[in-house]
Amino acid sequence: MEMLYALADGLSNKEIAYRFGLTEGTVKSYVFNLYGKLGAKRRAQAIARARERGLLE
C-alpha cells in the first residue's frame, strides 16, 4: 500500500527507491506486480483503478 501511495504522490521509481531504501530494480518489480494486480498497463491507469476500488482515499 505504501508503494501505491508513493505512485499516487507522483514519485519516480528512483525517488520511491530512495524513500524506502530499495534499489530501483526492486521498485520496478513491485510496480510491475501492482500493475498486474490492478489490471493496469500504465502508472496513471493503476492509480485510477486503485481509486475506483477505494484503495486510495
All heavy atoms as TSV, in Angstrom:
chain	resi	resn	atom	element	x	y	z
A	1	MET	N	N	0.830	-1.195	0.000
A	1	MET	CA	C	0.000	0.000	0.000
A	1	MET	C	C	0.874	1.259	0.000
A	1	MET	O	O	0.528	2.237	-0.647
A	1	MET	CB	C	-0.929	-0.005	1.217
A	1	MET	CG	C	-2.100	-0.968	1.112
A	1	MET	SD	S	-3.146	-0.728	-0.318
A	1	MET	CE	C	-3.811	0.860	-0.010
A	2	GLU	N	N	1.975	1.214	0.730
A	2	GLU	CA	C	2.857	2.379	0.758
A	2	GLU	C	C	3.402	2.687	-0.633
A	2	GLU	O	O	3.533	3.853	-1.009
A	2	GLU	CB	C	3.998	2.160	1.744
A	2	GLU	CG	C	3.548	2.146	3.183
A	2	GLU	CD	C	4.692	1.892	4.148
A	2	GLU	OE1	O	5.844	2.220	3.813
A	2	GLU	OE2	O	4.422	1.374	5.229
A	3	MET	N	N	3.697	1.641	-1.381
A	3	MET	CA	C	4.191	1.817	-2.741
A	3	MET	C	C	3.109	2.459	-3.612
A	3	MET	O	O	3.395	3.345	-4.413
A	3	MET	CB	C	4.586	0.449	-3.319
A	3	MET	CG	C	5.300	0.506	-4.617
A	3	MET	SD	S	6.988	1.071	-4.528
A	3	MET	CE	C	7.740	-0.150	-3.481
A	4	LEU	N	N	1.876	2.053	-3.427
A	4	LEU	CA	C	0.763	2.612	-4.180
A	4	LEU	C	C	0.576	4.094	-3.850
A	4	LEU	O	O	0.371	4.916	-4.738
A	4	LEU	CB	C	-0.505	1.822	-3.880
A	4	LEU	CG	C	-1.707	2.046	-4.766
A	4	LEU	CD1	C	-1.375	1.839	-6.232
A	4	LEU	CD2	C	-2.829	1.106	-4.349
A	5	TYR	N	N	0.694	4.440	-2.578
A	5	TYR	CA	C	0.596	5.849	-2.188
A	5	TYR	C	C	1.740	6.666	-2.790
A	5	TYR	O	O	1.540	7.804	-3.217
A	5	TYR	CB	C	0.600	6.001	-0.668
A	5	TYR	CG	C	-0.725	5.663	-0.024
A	5	TYR	CD1	C	-0.839	4.595	0.861
A	5	TYR	CD2	C	-1.863	6.406	-0.293
A	5	TYR	CE1	C	-2.056	4.277	1.454
A	5	TYR	CE2	C	-3.084	6.106	0.289
A	5	TYR	CZ	C	-3.167	5.037	1.165
A	5	TYR	OH	O	-4.376	4.729	1.743
A	6	ALA	N	N	2.928	6.098	-2.834
A	6	ALA	CA	C	4.063	6.795	-3.430
A	6	ALA	C	C	3.828	7.038	-4.921
A	6	ALA	O	O	4.151	8.110	-5.433
A	6	ALA	CB	C	5.348	5.998	-3.208
A	7	LEU	N	N	3.254	6.052	-5.600
A	7	LEU	CA	C	2.915	6.235	-7.015
A	7	LEU	C	C	1.898	7.358	-7.176
A	7	LEU	O	O	2.025	8.198	-8.066
A	7	LEU	CB	C	2.333	4.952	-7.599
A	7	LEU	CG	C	3.271	3.791	-7.860
A	7	LEU	CD1	C	2.475	2.578	-8.325
A	7	LEU	CD2	C	4.314	4.152	-8.877
A	8	ALA	N	N	0.894	7.359	-6.324
A	8	ALA	CA	C	-0.153	8.377	-6.397
A	8	ALA	C	C	0.401	9.772	-6.094
A	8	ALA	O	O	-0.122	10.766	-6.599
A	8	ALA	CB	C	-1.282	8.041	-5.428
A	9	ASP	N	N	1.466	9.835	-5.296
A	9	ASP	CA	C	2.106	11.122	-4.998
A	9	ASP	C	C	2.938	11.632	-6.160
A	9	ASP	O	O	3.468	12.734	-6.107
A	9	ASP	CB	C	3.001	11.001	-3.759
A	9	ASP	CG	C	2.208	10.913	-2.469
A	9	ASP	OD1	O	1.010	11.271	-2.470
A	9	ASP	OD2	O	2.787	10.491	-1.445
A	10	GLY	N	N	3.062	10.807	-7.203
A	10	GLY	CA	C	3.787	11.234	-8.389
A	10	GLY	C	C	5.286	11.021	-8.318
A	10	GLY	O	O	6.028	11.602	-9.108
A	11	LEU	N	N	5.748	10.187	-7.394
A	11	LEU	CA	C	7.182	9.951	-7.269
A	11	LEU	C	C	7.681	9.042	-8.388
A	11	LEU	O	O	6.972	8.139	-8.833
A	11	LEU	CB	C	7.498	9.293	-5.922
A	11	LEU	CG	C	7.162	10.089	-4.669
A	11	LEU	CD1	C	7.550	9.301	-3.427
A	11	LEU	CD2	C	7.870	11.428	-4.672
A	12	SER	N	N	8.900	9.283	-8.810
A	12	SER	CA	C	9.527	8.423	-9.817
A	12	SER	C	C	10.024	7.147	-9.138
A	12	SER	O	O	10.097	7.075	-7.901
A	12	SER	CB	C	10.710	9.150	-10.462
A	12	SER	OG	O	11.757	9.310	-9.514
A	13	ASN	N	N	10.385	6.163	-9.938
A	13	ASN	CA	C	10.919	4.927	-9.375
A	13	ASN	C	C	12.163	5.208	-8.537
A	13	ASN	O	O	12.359	4.621	-7.477
A	13	ASN	CB	C	11.257	3.929	-10.478
A	13	ASN	CG	C	10.029	3.336	-11.120
A	13	ASN	OD1	O	8.923	3.463	-10.617
A	13	ASN	ND2	N	10.216	2.683	-12.245
A	14	LYS	N	N	12.992	6.124	-9.010
A	14	LYS	CA	C	14.226	6.477	-8.291
A	14	LYS	C	C	13.898	7.113	-6.939
A	14	LYS	O	O	14.520	6.795	-5.924
A	14	LYS	CB	C	15.055	7.424	-9.147
A	14	LYS	CG	C	16.436	7.673	-8.651
A	14	LYS	CD	C	17.226	8.474	-9.672
A	14	LYS	CE	C	18.687	8.514	-9.289
A	14	LYS	NZ	N	19.493	9.171	-10.329
A	15	GLU	N	N	12.918	7.990	-6.909
A	15	GLU	CA	C	12.511	8.642	-5.664
A	15	GLU	C	C	11.898	7.644	-4.688
A	15	GLU	O	O	12.142	7.711	-3.485
A	15	GLU	CB	C	11.523	9.771	-5.960
A	15	GLU	CG	C	12.148	10.937	-6.694
A	15	GLU	CD	C	11.125	11.912	-7.241
A	15	GLU	OE1	O	10.027	11.480	-7.653
A	15	GLU	OE2	O	11.432	13.114	-7.266
A	16	ILE	N	N	11.101	6.712	-5.217
A	16	ILE	CA	C	10.497	5.682	-4.374
A	16	ILE	C	C	11.590	4.790	-3.787
A	16	ILE	O	O	11.564	4.455	-2.604
A	16	ILE	CB	C	9.476	4.847	-5.171
A	16	ILE	CG1	C	8.283	5.716	-5.577
A	16	ILE	CG2	C	9.009	3.639	-4.367
A	16	ILE	CD1	C	7.339	5.055	-6.569
A	17	ALA	N	N	12.565	4.428	-4.614
A	17	ALA	CA	C	13.673	3.596	-4.150
A	17	ALA	C	C	14.408	4.284	-3.007
A	17	ALA	O	O	14.719	3.655	-1.986
A	17	ALA	CB	C	14.634	3.314	-5.302
A	18	TYR	N	N	14.668	5.560	-3.149
A	18	TYR	CA	C	15.359	6.314	-2.097
A	18	TYR	C	C	14.517	6.367	-0.822
A	18	TYR	O	O	15.021	6.152	0.277
A	18	TYR	CB	C	15.681	7.728	-2.590
A	18	TYR	CG	C	16.392	8.564	-1.560
A	18	TYR	CD1	C	17.748	8.385	-1.325
A	18	TYR	CD2	C	15.715	9.518	-0.823
A	18	TYR	CE1	C	18.405	9.136	-0.366
A	18	TYR	CE2	C	16.360	10.277	0.137
A	18	TYR	CZ	C	17.707	10.084	0.359
A	18	TYR	OH	O	18.348	10.830	1.316
A	19	ARG	N	N	13.229	6.629	-0.976
A	19	ARG	CA	C	12.328	6.752	0.185
A	19	ARG	C	C	12.285	5.464	1.003
A	19	ARG	O	O	12.285	5.509	2.228
A	19	ARG	CB	C	10.922	7.112	-0.281
A	19	ARG	CG	C	9.923	7.183	0.881
A	19	ARG	CD	C	8.528	7.469	0.430
A	19	ARG	NE	N	8.368	8.887	0.149
A	19	ARG	CZ	C	7.197	9.469	-0.105
A	19	ARG	NH1	N	6.091	8.747	-0.120
A	19	ARG	NH2	N	7.119	10.736	-0.350
A	20	PHE	N	N	12.250	4.313	0.328
A	20	PHE	CA	C	12.090	3.042	1.028
A	20	PHE	C	C	13.391	2.270	1.208
A	20	PHE	O	O	13.380	1.158	1.742
A	20	PHE	CB	C	11.070	2.167	0.295
A	20	PHE	CG	C	9.686	2.743	0.308
A	20	PHE	CD1	C	9.104	3.195	-0.861
A	20	PHE	CD2	C	8.964	2.840	1.480
A	20	PHE	CE1	C	7.829	3.740	-0.853
A	20	PHE	CE2	C	7.686	3.381	1.491
A	20	PHE	CZ	C	7.125	3.834	0.322
A	21	GLY	N	N	14.508	2.821	0.742
A	21	GLY	CA	C	15.795	2.154	0.887
A	21	GLY	C	C	15.908	0.903	0.044
A	21	GLY	O	O	16.487	-0.096	0.467
A	22	LEU	N	N	15.341	0.958	-1.164
A	22	LEU	CA	C	15.361	-0.178	-2.093
A	22	LEU	C	C	16.174	0.198	-3.320
A	22	LEU	O	O	16.488	1.365	-3.531
A	22	LEU	CB	C	13.929	-0.516	-2.526
A	22	LEU	CG	C	12.926	-0.852	-1.431
A	22	LEU	CD1	C	11.520	-0.893	-1.998
A	22	LEU	CD2	C	13.284	-2.171	-0.778
A	23	THR	N	N	16.468	-0.791	-4.142
A	23	THR	CA	C	17.087	-0.486	-5.428
A	23	THR	C	C	15.993	-0.110	-6.416
A	23	THR	O	O	14.823	-0.465	-6.231
A	23	THR	CB	C	17.879	-1.685	-5.987
A	23	THR	OG1	O	16.957	-2.723	-6.317
A	23	THR	CG2	C	18.916	-2.182	-4.996
A	24	GLU	N	N	16.385	0.590	-7.446
A	24	GLU	CA	C	15.414	0.989	-8.463
A	24	GLU	C	C	14.830	-0.235	-9.161
A	24	GLU	O	O	13.649	-0.258	-9.510
A	24	GLU	CB	C	16.084	1.922	-9.470
A	24	GLU	CG	C	15.118	2.736	-10.272
A	24	GLU	CD	C	15.793	3.831	-11.092
A	24	GLU	OE1	O	16.962	4.151	-10.831
A	24	GLU	OE2	O	15.120	4.346	-11.997
A	25	GLY	N	N	15.628	-1.267	-9.345
A	25	GLY	CA	C	15.150	-2.503	-9.958
A	25	GLY	C	C	14.068	-3.172	-9.125
A	25	GLY	O	O	13.094	-3.704	-9.662
A	26	THR	N	N	14.238	-3.145	-7.801
A	26	THR	CA	C	13.230	-3.723	-6.907
A	26	THR	C	C	11.926	-2.947	-7.015
A	26	THR	O	O	10.845	-3.537	-7.068
A	26	THR	CB	C	13.736	-3.728	-5.455
A	26	THR	OG1	O	14.942	-4.495	-5.387
A	26	THR	CG2	C	12.712	-4.300	-4.505
A	27	VAL	N	N	12.026	-1.644	-7.069
A	27	VAL	CA	C	10.829	-0.807	-7.203
A	27	VAL	C	C	10.119	-1.116	-8.515
A	27	VAL	O	O	8.891	-1.261	-8.541
A	27	VAL	CB	C	11.182	0.693	-7.116
A	27	VAL	CG1	C	9.984	1.565	-7.457
A	27	VAL	CG2	C	11.707	1.031	-5.733
A	28	LYS	N	N	10.873	-1.250	-9.596
A	28	LYS	CA	C	10.263	-1.575	-10.894
A	28	LYS	C	C	9.506	-2.893	-10.808
A	28	LYS	O	O	8.408	-3.019	-11.355
A	28	LYS	CB	C	11.330	-1.644	-11.979
A	28	LYS	CG	C	11.855	-0.303	-12.393
A	28	LYS	CD	C	12.922	-0.439	-13.465
A	28	LYS	CE	C	13.509	0.917	-13.816
A	28	LYS	NZ	N	14.539	0.807	-14.847
A	29	SER	N	N	10.085	-3.847	-10.122
A	29	SER	CA	C	9.435	-5.149	-9.964
A	29	SER	C	C	8.138	-5.007	-9.167
A	29	SER	O	O	7.104	-5.571	-9.535
A	29	SER	CB	C	10.387	-6.118	-9.268
A	29	SER	OG	O	9.768	-7.338	-9.020
A	30	TYR	N	N	8.190	-4.263	-8.072
A	30	TYR	CA	C	6.995	-4.053	-7.250
A	30	TYR	C	C	5.907	-3.333	-8.037
A	30	TYR	O	O	4.733	-3.690	-7.960
A	30	TYR	CB	C	7.327	-3.250	-5.996
A	30	TYR	CG	C	8.104	-3.978	-4.936
A	30	TYR	CD1	C	8.659	-3.285	-3.874
A	30	TYR	CD2	C	8.292	-5.354	-4.971
A	30	TYR	CE1	C	9.374	-3.937	-2.876
A	30	TYR	CE2	C	9.002	-6.012	-3.992
A	30	TYR	CZ	C	9.543	-5.304	-2.942
A	30	TYR	OH	O	10.249	-5.946	-1.963
A	31	VAL	N	N	6.302	-2.322	-8.785
A	31	VAL	CA	C	5.344	-1.545	-9.572
A	31	VAL	C	C	4.710	-2.439	-10.642
A	31	VAL	O	O	3.500	-2.410	-10.849
A	31	VAL	CB	C	6.013	-0.299	-10.195
A	31	VAL	CG1	C	5.099	0.372	-11.213
A	31	VAL	CG2	C	6.393	0.690	-9.099
A	32	PHE	N	N	5.520	-3.263	-11.296
A	32	PHE	CA	C	5.011	-4.192	-12.295
A	32	PHE	C	C	3.988	-5.137	-11.671
A	32	PHE	O	O	2.936	-5.406	-12.250
A	32	PHE	CB	C	6.170	-4.976	-12.914
A	32	PHE	CG	C	5.746	-5.944	-13.972
A	32	PHE	CD1	C	5.424	-5.502	-15.242
A	32	PHE	CD2	C	5.653	-7.290	-13.702
A	32	PHE	CE1	C	5.021	-6.391	-16.232
A	32	PHE	CE2	C	5.258	-8.192	-14.671
A	32	PHE	CZ	C	4.941	-7.737	-15.944
A	33	ASN	N	N	4.272	-5.633	-10.463
A	33	ASN	CA	C	3.328	-6.510	-9.762
A	33	ASN	C	C	2.035	-5.775	-9.415
A	33	ASN	O	O	0.944	-6.351	-9.511
A	33	ASN	CB	C	3.960	-7.090	-8.500
A	33	ASN	CG	C	4.990	-8.145	-8.808
A	33	ASN	OD1	O	4.940	-8.793	-9.840
A	33	ASN	ND2	N	5.946	-8.316	-7.909
A	34	LEU	N	N	2.152	-4.511	-9.024
A	34	LEU	CA	C	0.950	-3.710	-8.752
A	34	LEU	C	C	0.098	-3.564	-10.008
A	34	LEU	O	O	-1.127	-3.672	-9.942
A	34	LEU	CB	C	1.336	-2.317	-8.248
A	34	LEU	CG	C	1.650	-2.181	-6.777
A	34	LEU	CD1	C	2.186	-0.780	-6.479
A	34	LEU	CD2	C	0.431	-2.459	-5.931
A	35	TYR	N	N	0.750	-3.313	-11.136
A	35	TYR	CA	C	0.017	-3.199	-12.395
A	35	TYR	C	C	-0.784	-4.470	-12.655
A	35	TYR	O	O	-1.948	-4.414	-13.038
A	35	TYR	CB	C	0.963	-2.975	-13.570
A	35	TYR	CG	C	1.629	-1.623	-13.653
A	35	TYR	CD1	C	2.564	-1.371	-14.639
A	35	TYR	CD2	C	1.342	-0.598	-12.764
A	35	TYR	CE1	C	3.201	-0.143	-14.746
A	35	TYR	CE2	C	1.966	0.622	-12.857
A	35	TYR	CZ	C	2.902	0.848	-13.851
A	35	TYR	OH	O	3.518	2.061	-13.952
A	36	GLY	N	N	-0.150	-5.605	-12.448
A	36	GLY	CA	C	-0.824	-6.881	-12.670
A	36	GLY	C	C	-2.015	-7.072	-11.754
A	36	GLY	O	O	-3.084	-7.515	-12.181
A	37	LYS	N	N	-1.859	-6.730	-10.492
A	37	LYS	CA	C	-2.944	-6.899	-9.518
A	37	LYS	C	C	-4.110	-5.968	-9.812
A	37	LYS	O	O	-5.262	-6.303	-9.526
A	37	LYS	CB	C	-2.426	-6.670	-8.106
A	37	LYS	CG	C	-1.513	-7.783	-7.641
A	37	LYS	CD	C	-0.969	-7.512	-6.263
A	37	LYS	CE	C	-0.032	-8.653	-5.877
A	37	LYS	NZ	N	0.480	-8.510	-4.521
A	38	LEU	N	N	-3.795	-4.803	-10.368
A	38	LEU	CA	C	-4.842	-3.820	-10.658
A	38	LEU	C	C	-5.347	-3.922	-12.098
A	38	LEU	O	O	-6.279	-3.218	-12.480
A	38	LEU	CB	C	-4.318	-2.406	-10.391
A	38	LEU	CG	C	-4.009	-2.096	-8.931
A	38	LEU	CD1	C	-3.251	-0.770	-8.828
A	38	LEU	CD2	C	-5.282	-2.054	-8.100
A	39	GLY	N	N	-4.727	-4.769	-12.896
A	39	GLY	CA	C	-5.124	-4.900	-14.293
A	39	GLY	C	C	-4.811	-3.654	-15.095
A	39	GLY	O	O	-5.594	-3.251	-15.953
A	40	ALA	N	N	-3.667	-3.049	-14.809
A	40	ALA	CA	C	-3.285	-1.797	-15.457
A	40	ALA	C	C	-2.037	-1.994	-16.314
A	40	ALA	O	O	-1.261	-2.918	-16.092
A	40	ALA	CB	C	-3.030	-0.728	-14.403
A	41	LYS	N	N	-1.862	-1.090	-17.275
A	41	LYS	CA	C	-0.675	-1.127	-18.125
A	41	LYS	C	C	0.218	0.076	-17.913
A	41	LYS	O	O	1.370	0.071	-18.337
A	41	LYS	CB	C	-1.089	-1.206	-19.596
A	41	LYS	CG	C	-1.787	-2.492	-19.938
A	41	LYS	CD	C	-2.066	-2.590	-21.414
A	41	LYS	CE	C	-2.767	-3.918	-21.677
A	41	LYS	NZ	N	-2.999	-4.132	-23.088
A	42	ARG	N	N	-0.318	1.103	-17.287
A	42	ARG	CA	C	0.433	2.337	-17.060
A	42	ARG	C	C	0.227	2.815	-15.624
A	42	ARG	O	O	-0.724	2.427	-14.952
A	42	ARG	CB	C	-0.036	3.443	-17.994
A	42	ARG	CG	C	0.097	3.168	-19.450
A	42	ARG	CD	C	-0.320	4.369	-20.299
A	42	ARG	NE	N	-1.676	4.860	-20.036
A	42	ARG	CZ	C	-2.778	4.316	-20.546
A	42	ARG	NH1	N	-2.704	3.255	-21.302
A	42	ARG	NH2	N	-3.950	4.836	-20.277
A	43	ARG	N	N	1.113	3.696	-15.211
A	43	ARG	CA	C	1.074	4.250	-13.862
A	43	ARG	C	C	-0.246	4.972	-13.594
A	43	ARG	O	O	-0.897	4.733	-12.579
A	43	ARG	CB	C	2.256	5.214	-13.715
A	43	ARG	CG	C	2.603	5.586	-12.321
A	43	ARG	CD	C	3.892	6.389	-12.314
A	43	ARG	NE	N	5.020	5.497	-12.458
A	43	ARG	CZ	C	6.014	5.394	-11.590
A	43	ARG	NH1	N	6.061	6.166	-10.541
A	43	ARG	NH2	N	6.979	4.540	-11.778
A	44	ALA	N	N	-0.642	5.839	-14.510
A	44	ALA	CA	C	-1.877	6.607	-14.318
A	44	ALA	C	C	-3.091	5.691	-14.249
A	44	ALA	O	O	-4.013	5.916	-13.455
A	44	ALA	CB	C	-2.042	7.629	-15.435
A	45	GLN	N	N	-3.095	4.657	-15.066
A	45	GLN	CA	C	-4.197	3.701	-15.071
A	45	GLN	C	C	-4.241	2.936	-13.748
A	45	GLN	O	O	-5.320	2.695	-13.204
A	45	GLN	CB	C	-4.033	2.743	-16.246
A	45	GLN	CG	C	-5.206	1.836	-16.479
A	45	GLN	CD	C	-4.989	0.919	-17.676
A	45	GLN	OE1	O	-3.862	0.503	-17.944
A	45	GLN	NE2	N	-6.054	0.621	-18.383
A	46	ALA	N	N	-3.087	2.569	-13.224
A	46	ALA	CA	C	-3.028	1.852	-11.942
A	46	ALA	C	C	-3.579	2.726	-10.816
A	46	ALA	O	O	-4.349	2.255	-9.974
A	46	ALA	CB	C	-1.592	1.436	-11.639
A	47	ILE	N	N	-3.216	3.987	-10.818
A	47	ILE	CA	C	-3.699	4.912	-9.787
A	47	ILE	C	C	-5.208	5.088	-9.902
A	47	ILE	O	O	-5.927	5.070	-8.897
A	47	ILE	CB	C	-2.961	6.263	-9.890
A	47	ILE	CG1	C	-1.479	6.068	-9.537
A	47	ILE	CG2	C	-3.594	7.304	-8.983
A	47	ILE	CD1	C	-0.592	7.234	-9.927
A	48	ALA	N	N	-5.702	5.245	-11.132
A	48	ALA	CA	C	-7.145	5.406	-11.338
A	48	ALA	C	C	-7.905	4.170	-10.863
A	48	ALA	O	O	-8.938	4.289	-10.191
A	48	ALA	CB	C	-7.434	5.663	-12.817
A	49	ARG	N	N	-7.410	2.995	-11.179
A	49	ARG	CA	C	-8.086	1.761	-10.747
A	49	ARG	C	C	-8.041	1.597	-9.238
A	49	ARG	O	O	-8.998	1.114	-8.635
A	49	ARG	CB	C	-7.463	0.559	-11.438
A	49	ARG	CG	C	-7.713	0.604	-12.923
A	49	ARG	CD	C	-7.985	-0.736	-13.503
A	49	ARG	NE	N	-8.404	-0.574	-14.891
A	49	ARG	CZ	C	-8.065	-1.388	-15.851
A	49	ARG	NH1	N	-7.325	-2.435	-15.601
A	49	ARG	NH2	N	-8.509	-1.170	-17.080
A	50	ALA	N	N	-6.949	1.991	-8.625
A	50	ALA	CA	C	-6.850	1.902	-7.164
A	50	ALA	C	C	-7.866	2.844	-6.519
A	50	ALA	O	O	-8.506	2.482	-5.527
A	50	ALA	CB	C	-5.431	2.259	-6.707
A	51	ARG	N	N	-8.046	4.024	-7.104
A	51	ARG	CA	C	-9.029	4.972	-6.572
A	51	ARG	C	C	-10.447	4.428	-6.749
A	51	ARG	O	O	-11.285	4.557	-5.860
A	51	ARG	CB	C	-8.885	6.319	-7.244
A	51	ARG	CG	C	-7.680	7.066	-6.742
A	51	ARG	CD	C	-7.713	8.546	-7.089
A	51	ARG	NE	N	-6.616	9.210	-6.411
A	51	ARG	CZ	C	-5.619	9.814	-7.034
A	51	ARG	NH1	N	-5.583	9.869	-8.350
A	51	ARG	NH2	N	-4.657	10.380	-6.340
A	52	GLU	N	N	-10.708	3.828	-7.906
A	52	GLU	CA	C	-12.030	3.246	-8.171
A	52	GLU	C	C	-12.376	2.175	-7.148
A	52	GLU	O	O	-13.530	2.012	-6.752
A	52	GLU	CB	C	-12.073	2.605	-9.562
A	52	GLU	CG	C	-12.088	3.577	-10.710
A	52	GLU	CD	C	-11.882	2.892	-12.061
A	52	GLU	OE1	O	-11.770	1.647	-12.108
A	52	GLU	OE2	O	-11.830	3.624	-13.069
A	53	ARG	N	N	-11.379	1.414	-6.736
A	53	ARG	CA	C	-11.575	0.338	-5.769
A	53	ARG	C	C	-11.510	0.796	-4.322
A	53	ARG	O	O	-11.616	-0.007	-3.395
A	53	ARG	CB	C	-10.544	-0.755	-6.003
A	53	ARG	CG	C	-10.709	-1.409	-7.355
A	53	ARG	CD	C	-9.643	-2.423	-7.629
A	53	ARG	NE	N	-9.800	-2.931	-8.985
A	53	ARG	CZ	C	-9.009	-3.846	-9.511
A	53	ARG	NH1	N	-8.018	-4.352	-8.815
A	53	ARG	NH2	N	-9.220	-4.255	-10.744
A	54	GLY	N	N	-11.319	2.095	-4.123
A	54	GLY	CA	C	-11.283	2.634	-2.772
A	54	GLY	C	C	-9.983	2.372	-2.033
A	54	GLY	O	O	-9.947	2.450	-0.800
A	55	LEU	N	N	-8.929	2.065	-2.751
A	55	LEU	CA	C	-7.635	1.788	-2.112
A	55	LEU	C	C	-6.882	3.055	-1.772
A	55	LEU	O	O	-6.048	3.056	-0.874
A	55	LEU	CB	C	-6.781	0.902	-3.020
A	55	LEU	CG	C	-7.363	-0.474	-3.359
A	55	LEU	CD1	C	-6.493	-1.183	-4.386
A	55	LEU	CD2	C	-7.492	-1.306	-2.097
A	56	LEU	N	N	-7.177	4.122	-2.492
A	56	LEU	CA	C	-6.542	5.418	-2.236
A	56	LEU	C	C	-7.627	6.408	-1.850
A	56	LEU	O	O	-8.478	6.752	-2.654
A	56	LEU	CB	C	-5.826	5.924	-3.495
A	56	LEU	CG	C	-4.634	5.121	-3.978
A	56	LEU	CD1	C	-4.168	5.649	-5.318
A	56	LEU	CD2	C	-3.511	5.172	-2.970
A	57	GLU	N	N	-7.567	6.865	-0.644
A	57	GLU	CA	C	-8.593	7.820	-0.184
A	57	GLU	C	C	-7.959	8.957	0.555
A	57	GLU	O	O	-6.968	8.885	1.139
A	57	GLU	CB	C	-9.604	7.119	0.696
A	57	GLU	CG	C	-10.182	5.935	0.004
A	57	GLU	CD	C	-11.692	5.938	-0.078
A	57	GLU	OE1	O	-12.317	6.805	0.523
A	57	GLU	OE2	O	-12.209	5.095	-0.783
